[in-house]
Amino acid sequence: MFVDSKEKLLCFEYLRNGSLRSHLDTAGSCVLQWQICYQIIKGICLGLHYLHERKIIHLDLKPDNVLLDDSMVPKIADFGLSRLLSEEKSRMVTERIFGTRRYMAPEYLVNGDITVKSDIYSLGLIIREMVMGPNNEGTTTENVLEIWRHRLEQDSSKMRQTPIEMRYRQIIEACIEISETCIAGKPDKRPTTGDILRRLEKEEAGNWSIVPVTPVVDWISSLSRLMESIKRMAVTSPEPRTIRGEESKALQLQPGPSQPGDRRPADKSFWLDATSNAKCYMLSSRLLKVTWGESPEHWKWITLPDSRFAECAELLNVYWLAVIGEIATEDLTPGTRYAVYLVYKLTGTSVGLRGGQTQRSSLRLYGEITVSTGKVSVDVVPAAARGMAAGVAYPVARGDGWMELKLAEFAADEKLLGEKKVIVDFREENDHVKKSGLVIEGMEFRPNK
């Protein structure tokens, strides 16, 4: 091609790992490790969510059209049959039926009805094939779990970092249930991509070990990079004329850029209690596990002059909120009764966290043993205005300009010190209420007085 040529060419990223189809065995089930399978499933859901928010219907979603890059990040491809709905429409009808019959929604195959739920049906079949295999009629959930358990036991790689039974069961069951709802006969019975992602968020928030921190999986699970890849894919897709028609783990927060010359600590602060000489810790927001923690659409890093840390995390927009901190029992002072506090601020424009909204806190030991739960509220409500909200813990102002909310208390006795970690959980489970304007400095462990 000559430099003075006026021919226009589209350049696409070369995806050396091929299509998802090439990673399904002859029986159709996924031959990859479960963690990679799960991240591919979630990545497809995120990509489809991006399209549906813009009223784009893919209409030919199948394993052949899901491509995988060097790090197994999924990219939705082949928009040759896609449709773009106008803002005022949520449905269209066509007499020309194209695509792969196996993955076609019944209402599209029979009547030519096209909605975003057409893609959801295809998504359900893909998830089902990845988890259960194609010939899954009559296959029970227990049979599938047993197969995956056996496969995980054979996995001698570094991906296995926690007991299998703590990792795989709940999330695999959730994926099976999601696939079943996606392939419901009636479109209005199928979930939206938002519903699916919120369900996965909940499962991740309740079981952090399903996505272990490894170089490959950590990269794949980076929501922000995945979304950027999807956006680039959308930009380099064929011109609009080819689109016919009338649209947490939760994961540990990744560090943002701190201010040059800022000497404040980045991860945690340690001191000894002046009265008891017991060890005290403040874990920064960087060390906490937060739903949608890696997404710049949901959280951002800010620098505040009154914080003891170089950075704090500010909530921009989530529906499902969970903040989890954990501390090794070996770091505690034996015989000390500790209290755990969320240290935070609410911005003047905070949403969904005031007006009587309550959250839940819990304390559990490493694994599944829940020690205590309670109701809490980050809203600063005067005592006279708290009404009948009995048993709800409210915040108090600290001398450093922040608020603190007691989440839990526990005794570092011989029994507890025999455990590996203490895990403290703060969450808001009403996923119909949008939440924003929460600034988290960290989680503090200090003697209870």
N, C-alpha and C positions, 0 to 999 in steps of 0.2 A: 504494500500500500504506500503511495507516494504522499509526501507531506502536504502537497497542494491539493490533494483529493478532497472533495466536499461530501464524500460518502459518510453517513452517520452510522455508527455502530454502538450497540449496547454491550457493555462489559459487565460480566457477572463474576462474583467470587467463585474460585474453584474450590469445591467441597470434596475433599479427597476420600472421605469416609462413605460416600455414596448415599443411597436412599435407605430409609428405615427398612424397606423390604429386604435388603441384602443382609440385614442383621436379624431376620426372623428365620428360624430353622425350617426344615421341610414340613414340620407340623404346624409352622406358623407362629409359635411362641417366641418370645425374645430370648436370644442366647447371651445377652449381655448381663453383667452384674445388676442386681436389683437397684442399687443406687443410681446407676446410669439409666436404667429403664425408667425409674421414677422421674429423674430430671428431664428425660425426653418427653414423658407424658406431660409434665408441668410446663415445659417449654412450648409444646404444641398448644396447650390451653392458653398460655400467655399470648402467643402469636395470633390465635383465633380471636381472642379478646380484643386485641389491637384492631383487627379488621372489622369486627362487629361494631365496635364503638364508632367506626367511621362508615357504618352502613354498607360495608362490602361483604358480599356472600361469596365464598370460594367456589362452592358447588362441585368440587371434584377432589375432596380431601380423602386421601388414602395413603398407605405406607410408601407407595412409589413416589408420591409428591411431597414427602417429608425428607429433606436432605440434611446431612450431618457434616459439620466441619471438623477440623483437626481435633478439637476438644469435645466432640460429640454434642455440640450445641445444635438443636434442630432449627431448620429454616423451612418455612412453608413455601412451596414452589408451584409453578404451572398455573397461572391465572387465566388461562385461555377460555375457560367457561364461566368465569366469575361475573357477578352482577353488582351494579352499584344502585342502591335504592335512593330515591329522592328523600329529602328531609321529612316530607309529610306522609310517606308511605312505609309500611313495614312488611308488605307482601306484594308479590307479583305473580302472574301466571304465564306460562309459555306452552306452546303446542309442540315445541321441538325439544325432545328429551335427549340430552347427551350426558356422557360420563360413564363411570364403572358401576354396573347394576348392583353389585354386591354392597356397595357403600352408599347407594341412593336411599334417601328417606322415602317411605312408602307413599306419602302424599305427593311427592315430586314425581315419582315413577308412574303413579296411576293418573294423577290429575294435573301434573305440571305446576303445582303450587310451590312457590319459592319463598322461604323466609330464612332468618338466621338459624332457625331450628333445624333446617335441612343440614347445615354443617354440624350441628350438635349430634345428630343421628350418626353421621360419618365418624365424628370424634369418638362416640361411644363404642363403635365397632373396632376402631383402632386400639383403644385402651383395652377392650375385652380380648382382642387377639394378642396383645403384648403380654397381658397378665395370665390369660387362661388358655391361649391357643385358639385356632380357628374352629376346630371341631369340639366346641364346648357345650353342646347340648347335653343335658343330663349331668354335667360336671358340677359337683358341689363346691361351695367355698372352702370347706374343710379339706377336700382333696387338693385344691389349688394351693392352700396354705402349706400342706404337707410337702408338696412338690418343691415349693420355694424354700421351705425349711431345709430340705435335703440339699438343695443347690447351695444355699448359704453355708451349710456345714462343710461342704466340699471346697468352699472358697478359702484359700490359705493366704490371700493377698492382704495387704495392709488396710484394705477397705473394711475389714472386720475389726472393729475397735471396741464394740460393746456386745453384751450378750444378745444373741439372735432374737430371743423371744421378746426383748425389750424394743427391738427395732422394727421388725418387718410386719408383724401381724396386723396391727391397727391400720397402717397405711395401705397395705394390700387389700384389706377388707374394704376400706374406703374407696379405693380405685374400682373394685368390683361393683360396689353399690352405685358409684357415679356412672359407670358404664351401663348399668341396668336402667337407670333413670334416663340416660341419654337416648336409649333406643326404644323408649316408650312409643306405642303406636300413635298416640295423639300428640301433636306438636306442643300443645299447651301444657302437657305433663312433663316435658323435658326441661332441664335447668338451663339457665343462661351461663355464659362463660364466667360471669361475675359470681354466680352461685357456686360454680365448681371451684373457682380459685379461693373463695371464702372457706369452702369445706376443706380444701387442702391446707389452707392457713391454720385452721383449727387443729387439724391433725398434727401439723408440724409444731404448733405452739405447745401441744400436749405431749410431744415425744420428740425432743430435739435430736435424739440420737439417730433418727432415720436419715439424716443428711450429715455424715461425718465430715470433718474438715480434712480434706485431702487435696492435693494440688489440682487434680482434674475436676473432682466434683465441686470443689469450692468455686472454681472458675465457671463451671456450667451453671451453678445455682445463683450466679450473680445476675439479679433481675435487671439492673440498670444496663449492663452490657448486652444482655439478651434483647432488651427492648430497643436499644440503639441499633442492633443488628437487624431487627425486624423493620425498623424505620428506614434503614438504608436499603433493605430489600424492596420496600414499598416504593421508594424513590426511583430505584433502578428497574422497576417493573415496566412492562410495555406501556405505551402512551394510553391515556384515558379512553381513547376511542376503541381500544380492545376490550374494555369493560362495558358490557352491554346492559341495558335495562334502564329502568326509570330512576350503602354502607354495607403467716406467715407464717419459714422458719424462723416461717419465722427464722431468721438467720441473724448471726451476730453482726452488729453494725461494723462497717469497714471504716478505717480512719480517713478523715478528710485532711486537707492541708491546714496546718497550724500557722499562726502568724510568725514571721521570721523574728528570731530573738526571744520568743516566748519561752521562759524557763520553767513554767508551771508543769507539773507532771501530766502525762498523757493517759495513764491507765488507772492507777490507784494511789491512795494516800494511806499512810500508816502512822499510828501514834499509840501511846500508852495512856490509859485512863489515869487521871491525876489522883483519884481516890484509891482505886483497887489495883492499879498497875496492870490491869488486864489489857490485852491487845485489842486495838480498834482499827477498823478498816472502812474506807470509803472506796467503792468500786465505781470508776467513771462510767459514763454511758457507753464508752467504747468497749467495755468489758461485759456489758449486759447483752442478753439475747432479746431481740425486739422483732416483732412481726413486721415484715416488709422493710427490715432494717437496711437493706442494700439499695433500696430504690430511691433515687433523688426526687421522684414524684411524690413520695410519701414522707420522707425525712430529709432534713438538711443539717449540716454542721455549722455551728455559730460560735463565735468567740465573745465571751462576756467578761467585763473587767472584775465583776464580783464573784467569779467562780474560782475555785481552787485548782481547776483543771484547764488545760489549754483549749479544750473544745467541749461543747455541750451539744446534745441532739435535740432538735426542734421538730415536733410532729406537724406535718403539713396536711395530711389527709389519709385517714384509714377508716374502715368500718369495724374491723376486728383488731383490737389492741391487746397485746400481751407483752409484758416486760419481765424478764426473768434474770435473777442474779444467783450465783452459786459461789460457795466458799468451801475450801477443803477443811475438814474437821481438824487436821493437824495444825492449822493456822490459828486455832482458837485457844484461849486460856482455859485449862481444865477448871471445873467448879464454878465457872462464871455463868450467870444468867444473862443472855444477850437479848437485845431488841434490834429489829431490823426496820429501817426507815427508807422510804422513797424520798429523795431530795429533789425538788422541782419548783417550777413556777408555771403559772397560767398566763398567757398573753392576754392583752385587752380584747383581742378578737377571737379568743378560743371558742370552739363550737363543740356541742355534744358532751361536755364535761361539767356543765353547771346546771342549775335549776333542778336539783334533787336527784340527779343521776348518781347511781352508786356502782361501785366496782367490786371485784372479789379478790381477796388475797389468800394465799395458801402457803404452807410450809411443808416440804416433803424431804425425805431422805433420798439418797442416790438410788434411783430405780422408781418403783411404783408406790412406795409407802407414803401416804399422805398423813401428816401428823396433825395438822390443824387447818381450818379455813375460817374466813370471816368476811364481813361486809365492810367496805371502806369507801370514802369519797374524797376526791381531790378538790372538790369545791369548797371554798372558804365560806362556810355558813355560820352566822352568829348563833350562839347557843339558843337564844330565844326563838329563832326561826327554824329550828331543826324538827319541830313537830313530833310526829309519832315514829320517826325513824330510829327505833330502839336498836341497840346493838351495832350501830354503824360507827366506825372510827373516823374522826375528822382530823384535818391537818392543824398544825400549830406553826406560828411564825418563828423562825430561827433568828439569832442575832446577826447572821451574816447576809440577810436580805433574801433568803430562800425560805420555802415552806418545807416541812417534813411531815410525812404521813406514816404512822406506825403500821407496818404490814404484818408483823409476826414477832413472837418472842419464843425463846427456847433455852433450855439449860444444857450447857456443855458438860454433861455428866458422863460417867463411864460408858453407859449404853450408847449415847449419841456419838461419843468419840470413837466407838468401834465401827461406825459407818464411814463411808468414803467422803461424802459431801453433804452439805445442807443446801437445799435449793428453795429459794423464795420466789413466789410467783404473784404478779399483779396483772389483772386483766379486766377488760370490759367486753362482755360477750354479746351485747345487743348489736348485731351486725346490720340492723336497719337504721342505726343512727351514725351519721358521719361525725368523725372526731378530728379536731385540729387544735393547735395552740398550746400544746403541752411541751414545756422545755425541761428536759431531764438532765440534772447534773450528775446524779449517780444514786447508788444504793449504799446505805451506811449500816455497819454492824458495830454496835457498841454496848457496853453493860447497861442493863435495864435498871432504871432508878425510879 
